[in-house]
């Protein structure tokens, strides 16, 4: 078993993603992985999806 690559994780979070140290240390590993793109490209909302959300949550 290899140790977790904290140097790479910290470089990603603090340098590339420009997170504050507080925000970085509050992340879970799945959250950091998602921010790094480990789960692939997420589909965006369509214009119709946004309009439906605006009707449902009009604030």
C-alpha positions as CSV (number, residue, x, y, z in Angstrom):
1,X,0.0,0.0,0.0
2,X,1.3,3.4,-1.0
3,X,1.0,6.5,1.2
4,X,-1.5,9.2,0.1
5,X,0.1,11.7,-2.3
6,X,-0.4,14.8,0.0
7,X,2.1,16.9,-1.9
8,X,0.2,16.5,-5.2
9,X,-3.2,17.0,-3.4
10,X,-2.0,20.2,-1.8
11,X,-0.5,21.5,-5.0
12,X,-3.8,20.8,-6.8
13,X,-5.9,22.4,-4.1
14,X,-3.8,25.3,-3.0
15,X,-2.1,26.2,-6.3
16,X,-4.2,25.1,-9.2
17,X,-7.7,25.4,-7.6
18,X,-6.6,28.4,-5.5
19,X,-8.5,27.2,-2.4
20,X,-7.7,28.8,0.9
21,X,-6.0,26.4,3.4
22,X,-9.2,26.4,5.5
23,X,-11.3,25.4,2.5
24,X,-8.8,22.8,1.3
25,X,-8.7,21.0,4.7
26,X,-12.5,21.0,5.0
27,X,-12.8,19.0,1.7
28,X,-13.5,15.3,1.7
29,X,-11.3,13.2,-0.6
30,X,-14.3,12.5,-2.9
31,X,-14.9,16.3,-3.1
32,X,-11.2,17.0,-4.0
33,X,-11.3,14.2,-6.5
34,X,-14.4,15.7,-8.2
35,X,-12.8,19.1,-8.3
36,X,-9.7,17.5,-9.9
37,X,-12.0,16.0,-12.7
38,X,-11.7,12.4,-11.5
39,X,-15.3,11.7,-12.4
40,X,-15.2,13.1,-15.9
41,X,-17.0,16.0,-17.5
42,X,-20.3,16.8,-16.0
43,X,-23.2,17.7,-18.2
44,X,-24.4,21.3,-17.9
45,X,-27.9,22.5,-17.5
46,X,-29.9,23.3,-20.6
47,X,-31.8,26.6,-21.0
48,X,-35.0,24.7,-20.3
49,X,-33.6,23.2,-17.1
50,X,-32.6,26.6,-15.9
51,X,-36.0,28.1,-16.7
52,X,-37.8,25.2,-14.9
53,X,-35.6,25.8,-11.8
54,X,-36.3,29.5,-11.9
55,X,-40.1,28.8,-11.9
56,X,-39.8,26.3,-9.1
57,X,-37.5,28.5,-6.9
58,X,-38.5,32.1,-7.7
59,X,-36.3,34.2,-5.3
